[in-house]
């Protein structure tokens, strides 16, 4: 069974968290933001959040869509985070 969150970034911030399953993580973003990055973060044992790697989606200045697939072990909490954005309007789906 997969977990899924659908939302919109209208400012820098993080999505709600979902738990990974035995399926790949999929992040879909659609919209605009003049600068900034979207990362997928994992919750560590100490409760802090760490980006899985570098930015998944870089500045999408013109309207557009991005679909990213990541393989990650199951039973971890993950979330999408937008940082450094300028006037964002990004619809997203994060699924695991």
N, C-alpha and C positions, 0 to 999 in steps of 0.2 A: 504494500500500500504506500502511495506517495504522500508527501506533505507539500502543501502549496500555499503561497501568499501572493495576493494581487494587491498592488498599491500604486501610489503616485508620489514622486518626490517633487515638491514645489519649493523646497529649501534644503540645505545640507541636513543630513540626519541619517538615521538607520531604520530599516524595516523591523518588523517583529521577527523573532527567531523561529526557525523551524528545525526539526530533528531530521538528520540525514537517514536514508534508508539504504537498501542494497542497490539502488539505482543511481545513475549519474546526477549530479547537480546541474540544473539548467537555469540560466539567468537570461531573461529576455527584457530588453529595454527599448522603448519607443518614445521619441519626443525630441526636445531640444535642451541644451544647456551650453552657454558660451565658453565655459572653462570648467575644469574639475575632473574628478574621476569617480567611478563606481567600483568598489571592491567587494569581494565576498570574504566575510570574516568568520572565524571559528571561535567558539567560547572555550577558554582554557580552564584547567582544573581550579585555578585561583579565582575564577570568575571574570577575568579580564578578556578582552576580545583581541584577536590577532588576525591581520589580513593573510589570506592563504598564499598570495604572491603579489606581484605588482598589479597595477590597475587592470581590471577586466575590461572596462569601457572607458576610453579617453574621450575628451571633449567632442561631443556630438553637436556641433554648432548649427548645422542645418537639420531640418526635420529628417529623421531616419530611424532605422531599426537595427538592433544588434542582437544576435543570439549566440550565447556562449555555453559550452558544455564542459564540465569538470568532473573527473573521477575522484571520489573521496570515500573513505571508510564510512560504514553506517554507525548510527547511534551517537552522532555529534550534533551540537546545536550550531546553526549557521545563520547569518543574516547578510543583507546587502546594505552597504553604506555609501552615501554620496558625500563628497567633501570638495571644497573649493569651487563650487558651482556659481555661475552667474545667471540669474533669472531662469532657473530650471523649470521644466514642465515635462517630467519623464514618467510615463506609465511603465510599470515593471511587473514581471512575474518571476518569482523565485520558487523553484520546485526541486524536491529531492525525493 
